[in-house]
Amino acid sequence: MKRQISLKKIILCIIFIIVLIALFIQLYTCVLENCKKEEKIYGVWIASSLNKDYPIVKGLSSKELRSELDDIVNTVQQLGFNTIFF
């Protein structure tokens, strides 16, 4: 006995396939756009051993340490760097 497929099922399958293809195209486009938007790293090295760069002196309170680090971060941003290595 042959099984007949209704026109409604065929149309639903076609719509489903079209939606899947559209989703794959959208996903592929997003992946390609993100790959093209590479951000370069412009960084500075902050030496924290032996108090070379941070902290400048030993024995600072946590508030003073935070203030000193905030000053460093602000200066680095003003100079156009986007990364700090410790």
N, C-alpha and C positions, 0 to 999 in steps of 0.2 A: 504494500500500500504506500503510495507516494504521499509525502507530507508537503503541504502547501504553506509557503511563508506569506503572511499577509503583507500588504503594501505598507501598513502602519509600522510593522516591525522593521522593514527595510529602511523606511525613512528615519526611524529612531536610530538604527545602526549607523546610517550615514551621518546623522547629526552628531552622534557620539564620536565617530572617527574624526570629524571636522573639529570638534572641540578639543580632542586629544592632540591633534596636529597643531592647533593654535596655542595650546599650553606649552608644547615642546618648543615651538618657535619663540614664544615669550621667554622661556627659561634659557634657551640658547642665546638669545639677544642680551639678556641680563648678564650672563656669564661673560660674554665677549666684552661688554661695556666695562665691567669691573676689572677685567684683565688689562684693559687699555689705561685705566686710571691708576697707574703705579705712582706712588709717592716716594720721592727720593728722601733719603735720610741725611740731614745736615745736623751733626751732633758735636757735642763737646764732652770731654772727659773731666770729671771732677774727682780729684784724688782725695780720698778720705783717710788714707793711711798716713800716719805720722803728722796729721794735721796740715798737710800740704795746701789743700784748697778749702776743705770743709771738715770740721769746724776750724776756724782760724786759730782759736786758742782752746786749751783744755778746760774742763770744768764749767762749761756754760749750762744754764738751766734749760729745761725743755722749751720754754717760751723764747729764750734767746736763740736756741738752735733753730727753731721754726722760723723766726724772723730772719735769721741769716740765710736759711735755705730759700725763703720766699724772695729775698733780694737776688739771690743767684738765679732763680727761675725767671724772675722778671727781666733781669739783664739778658739772659740767654734768649728769651722771646723777643726782646727789642732788637737784638743783633740778628734775628732771622733764623735761628736754629730751631729745630723741632724735636730734638732728642737729647737727653742727658744720660751719660753713662757714669756709673759710680764704680 
